[in-house]
Amino acid sequence: MQYNTDVEAADALKEAYRQTTSEISKVIVGQDEVVKSVLISIFSNGHCLLVGVPGLAKTLLVQTVSQVLDLDFSRIQFTPDLMPSDIIGSEILGEDRNFKFISGPVFANIILADEINRTPPKTQAALLEAMQEKSVTVAGVTHKLTKPFFVLATQNPIEQEGTYPLPEAQLDRFMFNVALDYPSLKEELQIVKNTTSSIVPEVKKVLNAAQIIYFQQLVRNIPVADNVLEYAVKLVSKTRPHGELATAEIKRLLNWGAGPRASQFLILGAKCHAVINGKYSPDIEDVQAIAKPVLRHRIIRSYHAEAEGLSADAIIEKLL
């Protein structure tokens, strides 16, 4: 797959995005912003954390995306007794008296880490190492994961006994934190209508693995104006209460701010957001459009913010 110019390639990505969302909408009713965030993170070569109560079609969304993108899909149900070897695989003694590696479910293109906060930190860390390094090491041997590699983890926001919330350093590995909400009355009527009949919608494959890797590289090659770059970096700097750009209000509302990885993801996400909206270079509006999912899991609210009932999103609004 070759295009004569980057402009042609960008137009092809925009069209591929349009076709992909069209196919996904045959199965997923509503959730347009969620679908958009998931696809932007795939084309930006990032990972995505979906936070929502059970029953909001998180699993169905990931399965549908993997079908439309013609990728290998693997679901891992995280439970308190899950071990790292259950994810990455392990070595077994074969009949020939030699050890051989049996790969785990992490060896796929799209991984659904269902209820990632239900498993202890040791097992969470095994997946997060794979996310960062794109490889796993067993018995001193490194095994490369297949590309593209994308983790979509789900987390139940309702605090329950027996959950292990992801530490901030591990949350930082996720490009986006996407909040799912209940569907509207009209959407729920459509969902019930679609899912209680014998008609099963068929989705067509739009892209394959090679095309996705090509578009991921294209997104990285998109030029960014210095003022947009500066805006993104300053926006992240403003979240740091001990930084020089923090206002008195931010110092009062936040204990900790976002790190440099947030700045990187703001620019990458803005590039992709620009292309799917028909632009060839991102502007400040593109940075603002993805600021909430990039920043909401990277800032830690203070006691004052919690006492005033201010959410992370409300604080990001103040910054924007």
Order of alpha helices (4+ residues) and beta strands (2+ residues): alpha-alpha-beta-alpha-beta-alpha-beta-beta-beta-alpha-beta-beta-beta-alpha-beta-alpha-alpha-alpha-alpha-beta-alpha-alpha-beta-alpha-alpha
